[in-house]
Amino acid sequence: MIGKGAQGAVFKVSSDKRVKICAKPEFAAKEGNVLKIAQESPTIPRFYEVGHNYIIMEYLEGPTLFQYLESGGSYPKN
């Protein structure tokens, strides 16, 4: 396990993939749809698969977006 929060837990399954197990199936569906739409952005992890209560996506080393913003980082509004 590499992290957990209100929506579920994230596990590293290989050197380049992670799986997020969602507490509720609707969380997986909603996040999966957002990832599909955002695939052209260079800042979004590659999306591989969404299932009933899970999402498989690219594993990227580094802080979470929340950790980055908490440490004083910023994200462009464009």
Biopython code that builds the backbone (N, CA, C, O; Angstrom):
import numpy as np
from Bio.PDB.StructureBuilder import StructureBuilder

atoms = [
    (1, "MET", "N", (0.851, -1.181, 0.000)),
    (1, "MET", "CA", (0.000, 0.000, 0.000)),
    (1, "MET", "C", (0.889, 1.234, 0.000)),
    (1, "MET", "O", (1.845, 1.325, 0.770)),
    (2, "ILE", "N", (0.564, 2.184, -0.874)),
    (2, "ILE", "CA", (1.341, 3.428, -0.920)),
    (2, "ILE", "C", (0.550, 4.627, -0.411)),
    (2, "ILE", "O", (1.096, 5.723, -0.285)),
    (3, "GLY", "N", (-0.707, 4.431, -0.124)),
    (3, "GLY", "CA", (-1.501, 5.517, 0.439)),
    (3, "GLY", "C", (-2.957, 5.136, 0.599)),
    (3, "GLY", "O", (-3.449, 4.202, -0.036)),
    (4, "LYS", "N", (-3.647, 5.890, 1.475)),
    (4, "LYS", "CA", (-5.088, 5.680, 1.617)),
    (4, "LYS", "C", (-5.734, 6.983, 2.042)),
    (4, "LYS", "O", (-5.097, 7.856, 2.630)),
    (5, "GLY", "N", (-7.008, 7.090, 1.731)),
    (5, "GLY", "CA", (-7.753, 8.293, 2.055)),
    (5, "GLY", "C", (-9.230, 7.991, 2.141)),
    (5, "GLY", "O", (-9.630, 6.837, 2.289)),
    (6, "ALA", "N", (-10.035, 9.022, 2.047)),
    (6, "ALA", "CA", (-11.481, 8.887, 2.207)),
    (6, "ALA", "C", (-12.121, 8.046, 1.100)),
    (6, "ALA", "O", (-13.125, 7.371, 1.330)),
    (7, "GLN", "N", (-11.537, 8.089, -0.102)),
    (7, "GLN", "CA", (-12.140, 7.361, -1.214)),
    (7, "GLN", "C", (-11.647, 5.933, -1.356)),
    (7, "GLN", "O", (-12.286, 5.132, -2.039)),
    (8, "GLY", "N", (-10.519, 5.589, -0.725)),
    (8, "GLY", "CA", (-10.009, 4.227, -0.852)),
    (8, "GLY", "C", (-8.528, 4.144, -0.571)),
    (8, "GLY", "O", (-7.970, 4.997, 0.119)),
    (9, "ALA", "N", (-7.882, 3.104, -1.111)),
    (9, "ALA", "CA", (-6.462, 2.862, -0.890)),
    (9, "ALA", "C", (-5.774, 2.607, -2.226)),
    (9, "ALA", "O", (-6.388, 2.104, -3.167)),
    (10, "VAL", "N", (-4.480, 2.964, -2.298)),
    (10, "VAL", "CA", (-3.695, 2.814, -3.518)),
    (10, "VAL", "C", (-2.546, 1.848, -3.259)),
    (10, "VAL", "O", (-1.854, 1.940, -2.245)),
    (11, "PHE", "N", (-2.357, 0.915, -4.198)),
    (11, "PHE", "CA", (-1.318, -0.097, -4.096)),
    (11, "PHE", "C", (-0.448, -0.068, -5.347)),
    (11, "PHE", "O", (-0.954, 0.070, -6.461)),
    (12, "LYS", "N", (0.852, -0.197, -5.160)),
    (12, "LYS", "CA", (1.776, -0.308, -6.283)),
    (12, "LYS", "C", (1.754, -1.767, -6.716)),
    (12, "LYS", "O", (2.029, -2.651, -5.904)),
    (13, "VAL", "N", (1.431, -2.037, -7.981)),
    (13, "VAL", "CA", (1.321, -3.414, -8.452)),
    (13, "VAL", "C", (2.474, -3.819, -9.361)),
    (13, "VAL", "O", (2.674, -5.009, -9.608)),
    (14, "SER", "N", (3.232, -2.852, -9.861)),
    (14, "SER", "CA", (4.436, -3.117, -10.649)),
    (14, "SER", "C", (5.269, -1.845, -10.643)),
    (14, "SER", "O", (4.883, -0.851, -10.028)),
    (15, "SER", "N", (6.405, -1.870, -11.322)),
    (15, "SER", "CA", (7.274, -0.688, -11.320)),
    (15, "SER", "C", (6.628, 0.507, -12.005)),
    (15, "SER", "O", (7.030, 1.646, -11.765)),
    (16, "ASP", "N", (5.631, 0.267, -12.858)),
    (16, "ASP", "CA", (5.021, 1.379, -13.589)),
    (16, "ASP", "C", (3.498, 1.467, -13.451)),
    (16, "ASP", "O", (2.873, 2.284, -14.128)),
    (17, "LYS", "N", (2.882, 0.637, -12.582)),
    (17, "LYS", "CA", (1.429, 0.673, -12.431)),
    (17, "LYS", "C", (1.019, 0.652, -10.966)),
    (17, "LYS", "O", (1.710, 0.109, -10.104)),
    (18, "ARG", "N", (-0.145, 1.271, -10.719)),
    (18, "ARG", "CA", (-0.751, 1.246, -9.390)),
    (18, "ARG", "C", (-2.241, 0.995, -9.558)),
    (18, "ARG", "O", (-2.815, 1.243, -10.618)),
    (19, "VAL", "N", (-2.847, 0.501, -8.498)),
    (19, "VAL", "CA", (-4.290, 0.276, -8.520)),
    (19, "VAL", "C", (-4.894, 1.011, -7.331)),
    (19, "VAL", "O", (-4.379, 0.952, -6.214)),
    (20, "LYS", "N", (-5.974, 1.691, -7.592)),
    (20, "LYS", "CA", (-6.718, 2.353, -6.526)),
    (20, "LYS", "C", (-7.982, 1.543, -6.297)),
    (20, "LYS", "O", (-8.802, 1.386, -7.202)),
    (21, "ILE", "N", (-8.136, 1.030, -5.080)),
    (21, "ILE", "CA", (-9.343, 0.300, -4.696)),
    (21, "ILE", "C", (-10.254, 1.306, -4.013)),
    (21, "ILE", "O", (-9.914, 1.854, -2.964)),
    (22, "CYS", "N", (-11.399, 1.542, -4.604)),
    (22, "CYS", "CA", (-12.311, 2.579, -4.119)),
    (22, "CYS", "C", (-13.320, 2.024, -3.113)),
    (22, "CYS", "O", (-13.797, 0.897, -3.245)),
    (23, "ALA", "N", (-13.629, 2.834, -2.115)),
    (23, "ALA", "CA", (-14.581, 2.450, -1.079)),
    (23, "ALA", "C", (-15.987, 2.269, -1.653)),
    (23, "ALA", "O", (-16.759, 1.445, -1.163)),
    (24, "LYS", "N", (-16.313, 3.030, -2.681)),
    (24, "LYS", "CA", (-17.636, 2.939, -3.311)),
    (24, "LYS", "C", (-17.442, 2.860, -4.824)),
    (24, "LYS", "O", (-16.607, 3.582, -5.370)),
    (25, "PRO", "N", (-18.186, 2.006, -5.507)),
    (25, "PRO", "CA", (-18.048, 1.878, -6.960)),
    (25, "PRO", "C", (-18.213, 3.194, -7.713)),
    (25, "PRO", "O", (-17.561, 3.407, -8.735)),
    (26, "GLU", "N", (-19.070, 4.070, -7.221)),
    (26, "GLU", "CA", (-19.271, 5.348, -7.936)),
    (26, "GLU", "C", (-18.013, 6.212, -7.927)),
    (26, "GLU", "O", (-17.813, 7.008, -8.845)),
    (27, "PHE", "N", (-17.158, 6.073, -6.909)),
    (27, "PHE", "CA", (-15.885, 6.804, -6.888)),
    (27, "PHE", "C", (-15.002, 6.351, -8.052)),
    (27, "PHE", "O", (-14.390, 7.180, -8.726)),
    (28, "ALA", "N", (-14.936, 5.045, -8.287)),
    (28, "ALA", "CA", (-14.126, 4.511, -9.385)),
    (28, "ALA", "C", (-14.663, 4.999, -10.730)),
    (28, "ALA", "O", (-13.886, 5.410, -11.593)),
    (29, "ALA", "N", (-15.954, 4.959, -10.911)),
    (29, "ALA", "CA", (-16.558, 5.387, -12.179)),
    (29, "ALA", "C", (-16.288, 6.861, -12.456)),
    (29, "ALA", "O", (-15.901, 7.225, -13.567)),
    (30, "LYS", "N", (-16.490, 7.709, -11.451)),
    (30, "LYS", "CA", (-16.291, 9.151, -11.639)),
    (30, "LYS", "C", (-14.830, 9.482, -11.915)),
    (30, "LYS", "O", (-14.528, 10.227, -12.848)),
    (31, "GLU", "N", (-13.911, 8.928, -11.099)),
    (31, "GLU", "CA", (-12.495, 9.222, -11.298)),
    (31, "GLU", "C", (-11.998, 8.646, -12.624)),
    (31, "GLU", "O", (-11.184, 9.267, -13.308)),
    (32, "GLY", "N", (-12.483, 7.469, -12.982)),
    (32, "GLY", "CA", (-12.114, 6.873, -14.265)),
    (32, "GLY", "C", (-12.522, 7.759, -15.430)),
    (32, "GLY", "O", (-11.758, 7.921, -16.382)),
    (33, "ASN", "N", (-13.715, 8.332, -15.367)),
    (33, "ASN", "CA", (-14.182, 9.240, -16.432)),
    (33, "ASN", "C", (-13.303, 10.482, -16.518)),
    (33, "ASN", "O", (-12.961, 10.923, -17.615)),
    (34, "VAL", "N", (-12.939, 11.041, -15.387)),
    (34, "VAL", "CA", (-12.072, 12.228, -15.377)),
    (34, "VAL", "C", (-10.712, 11.893, -15.975)),
    (34, "VAL", "O", (-10.185, 12.660, -16.780)),
    (35, "LEU", "N", (-10.140, 10.755, -15.590)),
    (35, "LEU", "CA", (-8.837, 10.357, -16.133)),
    (35, "LEU", "C", (-8.902, 10.144, -17.642)),
    (35, "LEU", "O", (-7.976, 10.528, -18.357)),
    (36, "LYS", "N", (-9.975, 9.541, -18.133)),
    (36, "LYS", "CA", (-10.139, 9.332, -19.576)),
    (36, "LYS", "C", (-10.144, 10.671, -20.313)),
    (36, "LYS", "O", (-9.479, 10.817, -21.338)),
    (37, "ILE", "N", (-10.883, 11.633, -19.801)),
    (37, "ILE", "CA", (-10.994, 12.946, -20.433)),
    (37, "ILE", "C", (-9.667, 13.694, -20.413)),
    (37, "ILE", "O", (-9.340, 14.408, -21.361)),
    (38, "ALA", "N", (-8.900, 13.531, -19.332)),
    (38, "ALA", "CA", (-7.679, 14.318, -19.129)),
    (38, "ALA", "C", (-6.413, 13.659, -19.679)),
    (38, "ALA", "O", (-5.318, 14.148, -19.398)),
    (39, "GLN", "N", (-6.510, 12.594, -20.435)),
    (39, "GLN", "CA", (-5.330, 11.858, -20.886)),
    (39, "GLN", "C", (-4.366, 12.664, -21.750)),
    (39, "GLN", "O", (-3.194, 12.304, -21.853)),
    (40, "GLU", "N", (-4.825, 13.728, -22.364)),
    (40, "GLU", "CA", (-3.931, 14.527, -23.208)),
    (40, "GLU", "C", (-3.048, 15.467, -22.406)),
    (40, "GLU", "O", (-2.099, 16.032, -22.951)),
    (41, "SER", "N", (-3.338, 15.646, -21.133)),
    (41, "SER", "CA", (-2.527, 16.518, -20.280)),
    (41, "SER", "C", (-1.242, 15.801, -19.886)),
    (41, "SER", "O", (-1.281, 14.631, -19.507)),
    (42, "PRO", "N", (-0.096, 16.491, -19.971)),
    (42, "PRO", "CA", (1.172, 15.864, -19.591)),
    (42, "PRO", "C", (1.323, 15.670, -18.078)),
    (42, "PRO", "O", (2.256, 14.999, -17.637)),
    (43, "THR", "N", (0.430, 16.241, -17.287)),
    (43, "THR", "CA", (0.533, 16.135, -15.832)),
    (43, "THR", "C", (-0.375, 15.064, -15.234)),
    (43, "THR", "O", (-0.376, 14.867, -14.019)),
    (44, "ILE", "N", (-1.136, 14.380, -16.060)),
    (44, "ILE", "CA", (-2.080, 13.361, -15.597)),
    (44, "ILE", "C", (-1.484, 11.976, -15.839)),
    (44, "ILE", "O", (-0.987, 11.704, -16.932)),
    (45, "PRO", "N", (-1.527, 11.094, -14.832)),
    (45, "PRO", "CA", (-1.011, 9.730, -15.029)),
    (45, "PRO", "C", (-1.771, 9.004, -16.138)),
    (45, "PRO", "O", (-2.966, 9.223, -16.333)),
    (46, "ARG", "N", (-1.062, 8.138, -16.858)),
    (46, "ARG", "CA", (-1.702, 7.333, -17.902)),
    (46, "ARG", "C", (-2.750, 6.430, -17.255)),
    (46, "ARG", "O", (-2.502, 5.809, -16.222)),
    (47, "PHE", "N", (-3.907, 6.369, -17.872)),
    (47, "PHE", "CA", (-5.037, 5.580, -17.388)),
    (47, "PHE", "C", (-5.076, 4.273, -18.173)),
    (47, "PHE", "O", (-4.980, 4.284, -19.401)),
    (48, "TYR", "N", (-5.217, 3.135, -17.467)),
    (48, "TYR", "CA", (-5.251, 1.838, -18.132)),
    (48, "TYR", "C", (-6.622, 1.166, -18.092)),
    (48, "TYR", "O", (-7.087, 0.646, -19.106)),
    (49, "GLU", "N", (-7.268, 1.172, -16.931)),
    (49, "GLU", "CA", (-8.510, 0.401, -16.801)),
    (49, "GLU", "C", (-9.314, 0.863, -15.595)),
    (49, "GLU", "O", (-8.754, 1.265, -14.575)),
    (50, "VAL", "N", (-10.628, 0.799, -15.725)),
    (50, "VAL", "CA", (-11.511, 1.028, -14.581)),
    (50, "VAL", "C", (-12.437, -0.168, -14.471)),
    (50, "VAL", "O", (-12.949, -0.667, -15.473)),
    (51, "GLY", "N", (-12.648, -0.625, -13.243)),
    (51, "GLY", "CA", (-13.550, -1.746, -12.997)),
    (51, "GLY", "C", (-14.620, -1.344, -12.009)),
    (51, "GLY", "O", (-14.825, -0.157, -11.756)),
    (52, "HIS", "N", (-15.294, -2.312, -11.456)),
    (52, "HIS", "CA", (-16.411, -2.057, -10.536)),
    (52, "HIS", "C", (-16.013, -1.145, -9.372)),
    (52, "HIS", "O", (-16.743, -0.210, -9.043)),
    (53, "ASN", "N", (-14.873, -1.407, -8.754)),
    (53, "ASN", "CA", (-14.445, -0.585, -7.616)),
    (53, "ASN", "C", (-12.944, -0.308, -7.637)),
    (53, "ASN", "O", (-12.339, -0.095, -6.586)),
    (54, "TYR", "N", (-12.336, -0.309, -8.829)),
    (54, "TYR", "CA", (-10.898, -0.063, -8.920)),
    (54, "TYR", "C", (-10.537, 0.714, -10.181)),
    (54, "TYR", "O", (-11.294, 0.765, -11.151)),
    (55, "ILE", "N", (-9.348, 1.318, -10.129)),
    (55, "ILE", "CA", (-8.781, 2.029, -11.276)),
    (55, "ILE", "C", (-7.316, 1.616, -11.361)),
    (55, "ILE", "O", (-6.603, 1.644, -10.357)),
    (56, "ILE", "N", (-6.863, 1.234, -12.555)),
    (56, "ILE", "CA", (-5.447, 0.957, -12.771)),
    (56, "ILE", "C", (-4.881, 2.108, -13.570)),
    (56, "ILE", "O", (-5.401, 2.465, -14.627)),
    (57, "MET", "N", (-3.798, 2.693, -13.049)),
    (57, "MET", "CA", (-3.176, 3.831, -13.712)),
    (57, "MET", "C", (-1.667, 3.774, -13.550)),
    (57, "MET", "O", (-1.135, 2.947, -12.810)),
    (58, "GLU", "N", (-0.993, 4.661, -14.249)),
    (58, "GLU", "CA", (0.460, 4.746, -14.208)),
    (58, "GLU", "C", (0.946, 5.099, -12.809)),
    (58, "GLU", "O", (0.331, 5.907, -12.113)),
    (59, "TYR", "N", (2.058, 4.485, -12.401)),
    (59, "TYR", "CA", (2.689, 4.828, -11.126)),
    (59, "TYR", "C", (3.759, 5.874, -11.405)),
    (59, "TYR", "O", (4.670, 5.640, -12.200)),
    (60, "LEU", "N", (3.652, 7.006, -10.763)),
    (60, "LEU", "CA", (4.646, 8.081, -10.892)),
    (60, "LEU", "C", (5.248, 8.342, -9.520)),
    (60, "LEU", "O", (4.525, 8.449, -8.529)),
    (61, "GLU", "N", (6.551, 8.444, -9.464)),
    (61, "GLU", "CA", (7.252, 8.717, -8.213)),
    (61, "GLU", "C", (7.141, 10.207, -7.909)),
    (61, "GLU", "O", (7.296, 11.035, -8.807)),
    (62, "GLY", "N", (6.876, 10.554, -6.663)),
    (62, "GLY", "CA", (6.823, 11.957, -6.272)),
    (62, "GLY", "C", (5.681, 12.216, -5.317)),
    (62, "GLY", "O", (4.949, 11.297, -4.947)),
    (63, "PRO", "N", (5.526, 13.478, -4.913)),
    (63, "PRO", "CA", (4.456, 13.822, -3.968)),
    (63, "PRO", "C", (3.093, 13.782, -4.650)),
    (63, "PRO", "O", (2.985, 13.899, -5.871)),
    (64, "THR", "N", (2.061, 13.616, -3.836)),
    (64, "THR", "CA", (0.703, 13.735, -4.360)),
    (64, "THR", "C", (0.435, 15.212, -4.653)),
    (64, "THR", "O", (1.185, 16.078, -4.204)),
    (65, "LEU", "N", (-0.610, 15.496, -5.388)),
    (65, "LEU", "CA", (-0.969, 16.890, -5.653)),
    (65, "LEU", "C", (-1.212, 17.620, -4.339)),
    (65, "LEU", "O", (-0.782, 18.762, -4.180)),
    (66, "PHE", "N", (-1.894, 16.979, -3.397)),
    (66, "PHE", "CA", (-2.159, 17.592, -2.095)),
    (66, "PHE", "C", (-0.847, 17.916, -1.374)),
    (66, "PHE", "O", (-0.691, 19.014, -0.840)),
    (67, "GLN", "N", (0.099, 16.965, -1.355)),
    (67, "GLN", "CA", (1.391, 17.199, -0.698)),
    (67, "GLN", "C", (2.137, 18.361, -1.361)),
    (67, "GLN", "O", (2.728, 19.195, -0.675)),
    (68, "TYR", "N", (2.106, 18.410, -2.665)),
    (68, "TYR", "CA", (2.773, 19.471, -3.407)),
    (68, "TYR", "C", (2.181, 20.842, -3.056)),
    (68, "TYR", "O", (2.921, 21.790, -2.793)),
    (69, "LEU", "N", (0.876, 20.942, -3.053)),
    (69, "LEU", "CA", (0.224, 22.218, -2.736)),
    (69, "LEU", "C", (0.438, 22.606, -1.282)),
    (69, "LEU", "O", (0.631, 23.782, -0.977)),
    (70, "GLU", "N", (0.407, 21.621, -0.377)),
    (70, "GLU", "CA", (0.647, 21.879, 1.049)),
    (70, "GLU", "C", (2.053, 22.425, 1.299)),
    (70, "GLU", "O", (2.262, 23.204, 2.229)),
    (71, "SER", "N", (3.015, 22.017, 0.468)),
    (71, "SER", "CA", (4.404, 22.448, 0.654)),
    (71, "SER", "C", (4.668, 23.819, 0.011)),
    (71, "SER", "O", (5.800, 24.303, 0.020)),
    (72, "GLY", "N", (3.625, 24.433, -0.541)),
    (72, "GLY", "CA", (3.774, 25.769, -1.108)),
    (72, "GLY", "C", (3.836, 25.805, -2.623)),
    (72, "GLY", "O", (3.979, 26.876, -3.214)),
    (73, "GLY", "N", (3.729, 24.638, -3.262)),
    (73, "GLY", "CA", (3.727, 24.598, -4.715)),
    (73, "GLY", "C", (2.448, 25.222, -5.272)),
    (73, "GLY", "O", (1.462, 25.400, -4.556)),
    (74, "SER", "N", (2.487, 25.547, -6.554)),
    (74, "SER", "CA", (1.297, 26.133, -7.171)),
    (74, "SER", "C", (0.973, 25.364, -8.452)),
    (74, "SER", "O", (1.817, 24.647, -8.990)),
    (75, "TYR", "N", (-0.235, 25.521, -8.920)),
    (75, "TYR", "CA", (-0.713, 24.849, -10.131)),
    (75, "TYR", "C", (-1.303, 25.940, -11.023)),
    (75, "TYR", "O", (-2.110, 26.748, -10.565)),
    (76, "PRO", "N", (-0.898, 25.967, -12.310)),
    (76, "PRO", "CA", (-1.417, 27.019, -13.187)),
    (76, "PRO", "C", (-2.920, 26.910, -13.361)),
    (76, "PRO", "O", (-3.466, 25.807, -13.388)),
    (77, "LYS", "N", (-3.592, 28.046, -13.480)),
    (77, "LYS", "CA", (-5.049, 28.076, -13.607)),
    (77, "LYS", "C", (-5.507, 27.885, -15.053)),
    (77, "LYS", "O", (-6.703, 27.701, -15.281)),
    (78, "ASN", "N", (-4.619, 27.920, -16.023)),
    (78, "ASN", "CA", (-4.998, 27.768, -17.452)),
    (78, "ASN", "C", (-5.306, 26.346, -17.745)),
    (78, "ASN", "O", (-5.643, 26.008, -18.879)),
]
sb = StructureBuilder()
sb.init_structure("model")
sb.init_model(0)
sb.init_chain("A")
sb.init_seg("    ")
for serial, (resi, resn, name, xyz) in enumerate(atoms, 1):
    if name == "N":
        sb.init_residue(resn, " ", resi, " ")
    sb.init_atom(name, np.array(xyz, "f"), 0.0, 1.0, " ", f" {name:<3s}", serial, name[0])
structure = sb.get_structure()
